[in-house]
Amino acid sequence: MSDLAKLRIWDDPAIRGALSWYLDVAENRHPAKFRIAATIATRLDPAASSEDALWAELDCGIRRIADRDSDASRTAFR
């Protein structure tokens, strides 16, 4: 446990619930979200795409990440 994890602020359930991912990143238990996002290819040119197209692509990317993580979890526990 790091010094960060020992802070009393983590005893607050609301804070722990809202920020637990970030504590896990700081403790090297999870990768940073920008590193996860960098592994998902996009089919759009962001500069030439409409805002609606970018939001739709984000939704597709989120599903791809969730599917990949779900597949990895099933494989890891076999």
PyMOL commands that set and color helices and strands:
alter all, ss='L'
color gray80, all
select helices_A, chain A and resi 3-6+8-11+13-26+33-37+51-76
alter helices_A, ss='H'
color red, helices_A
deselect
rebuild
show_as cartoon
